[in-house]
Amino acid sequence: MTGQANESSSSPRPLGVEIRSLNNMIQRYLSVTMPEEAKDATGGNAEIIMYLACNEERDVFPQDIERRFSITRSTSSRVLGLMERRGLVERHAVQYDARRKSVTLTDRAYRIVELLRAAGEHAESVFTDGMSEEEIVMLRAMLAKVRANLVATGAVGRGDLCGRDESACAEERQHMGNQRERKEQV
């Protein structure tokens, strides 16, 4: 054997290193497979767009985005301003308080949401290729335990994309798809 360590005989890498490495690979994969039409939704923009899509049934304010993404007011203002100039979001005064402006997605951003969802579904099939349903359920359960352990420390929040239970977000995505289908039929 050469001077290289045999990975099977060496001690396993810490789980945090494995998870971070896997996250980096997933981010690179998503970056290179992102549809060209969705390139305006890079990095944080894509996450904000998906957050707004998952929370479209309520008013979302810049302060909500600041809290959800742990960013400062100035960063939120700058990012939302850029997104507004790119035609991805609009800000509207709410009826019950004209001083507050809710952030909503534009039609262009909703088209990007659909592209991102389709790309996400394809990526999910790549990630889980060769796994049985039982293995996928087990993996989700183990990841949920890791997340719960981290949340239990009080040092971090939930950190899911929608800011709520993923099943609630999935139901909203289904509802949103149904609404769009009805609009297209009219």
PyMOL commands that set and color helices and strands:
alter all, ss='L'
color gray80, all
select helices_A, chain A and resi 15-33+36-38+43-54+62-69+73-85+107-127+133-152+166-185
alter helices_A, ss='H'
color red, helices_A
select strands_A, chain A and resi 89-94+97-105
alter strands_A, ss='S'
color yellow, strands_A
deselect
rebuild
show_as cartoon
